Amino acid sequence: MTTSEQIRVLCLRTGVSLSELARRINQTPQNFNAKLKRNTVTQEELNQIAYILGVTYEQYFVLSNGDQVK
């Protein structure tokens, strides 16, 4: 599942429209929709989305020894 697909599912499950989410992260719905189509949402934007929606977002690598690269 792409990041854009994850954001769409998140919006459905939290009851927040994509347009409303865009406004909450200080973007126009048109600009945010274009980012979703290109799958170019930044790490900073993902963290902001998680904070605004009150969810946890984790993206990191786990090495074979259990160490995490975040």
C-alpha positions, 0 to 999 in steps of 0.5 A, a space after each residue: 500500500 502506498 503512502 497516499 493509499 494509507 492517507 486515504 484509508 486513514 481519512 476514511 477511518 477517522 471520518 476526516 475528508 481529504 479536503 479537511 485534512 488538507 486545510 488542517 495542514 495548511 494546504 489547499 485541497 487541490 495542492 494536497 490532492 496533487 501530492 497524493 496523486 504523485 505520492 510526494 507527501 513529505 515525512 514532515 507532512 506525515 508527522 503533521 498529519 499523525 499529530 493532527 489526527 491524534 494517531 501514531 505514525 512510524 516509519 523506520 528500518 529494523 536491522 537483523 540485530 533489532 536496532 532501528 534506523 528512524 
